[in-house]
Amino acid sequence: MSTVLLATAADHVHDDIEAALGGDHHVVRVRGGSEVLDAVHDNEPDLVVLDLQIGNMGGLAACMDLRLEQRAGRIPLQRVVVLLDRDADVFLARQAEADAWMVKPLDPLALRRTAAETLAAATA
């Protein structure tokens, strides 16, 4: 069973992710973007899902932090999906080097497909 690290302060987003992915994946949640890096070290997730708006450090900043840590060789490659608030945020997700993104509200089937495709890219 793969591990998904979810960073969100919103309980409804956690519930949506857990409902869509929880049966096939172990979902670990943190509530702040500043907690993501430590959670990556502690849990070695197969996939990181970052909500755009997280209390103390947004999902895009957390994604950029992960990419910087990867380039420095301090963590292995992370597959990252960012949950966006609007279509206009796609540009920002690309700039942050997210592997994939979805615009909320989340479609459970699309979420499962995006997670599977992103995980498959990790093994290709």
Long-range contacts (C-beta under 8 A, 24 or more apart in sequence): 1-25, 1-26, 2-26, 2-45, 2-46, 2-47, 2-119, 3-27, 3-28, 3-43, 3-44, 3-45, 3-46, 3-47, 4-28, 4-45, 4-46, 4-47, 4-48, 4-49, 4-115, 5-29, 5-30, 5-36, 5-39, 5-40, 5-43, 5-45, 5-47, 5-48, 5-49, 6-30, 6-49, 6-51, 7-31, 7-32, 7-33, 7-35, 7-36, 7-39, 7-48, 7-49, 7-50, 7-51, 7-54, 7-59, 7-62, 8-49, 8-50, 8-51, 8-54, 8-83, 9-51, 9-53, 9-54, 9-55, 10-51, 10-53, 13-51, 13-83, 13-104, 13-106, 16-105, 16-106, 16-108, 16-111, 17-49, 17-106, 17-111, 19-108, 20-106, 20-108, 20-109, 20-111, 20-112, 20-115, 21-111, 21-112, 21-115, 24-112, 25-115, 31-55, 32-56, 32-57, 33-57, 33-58, 33-59, 33-61, 33-62, 33-65, 34-62, 36-62, 36-65, 36-66, 37-62, 37-65, 37-66, 37-69, 37-75, 40-66, 40-75, 40-78, 41-75, 44-76, 45-78, 46-79, 46-119, 46-122, 47-79, 47-80, 47-81, 47-115, 47-118, 47-119, 48-78, 48-79, 48-80, 48-81, 49-80, 49-81, 49-82, 49-83, 49-115, 50-80, 50-81, 50-82, 50-83, 50-98, 51-82, 51-83, 52-82, 52-83, 52-84, 52-85, 52-89, 53-85, 59-83, 60-92, 60-93, 60-95, 60-96, 60-98, 61-96, 63-93, 63-96, 63-97, 63-98, 64-96, 64-97, 67-96, 67-97, 77-122, 79-118, 79-119, 79-121, 79-122, 81-114, 81-115, 81-118
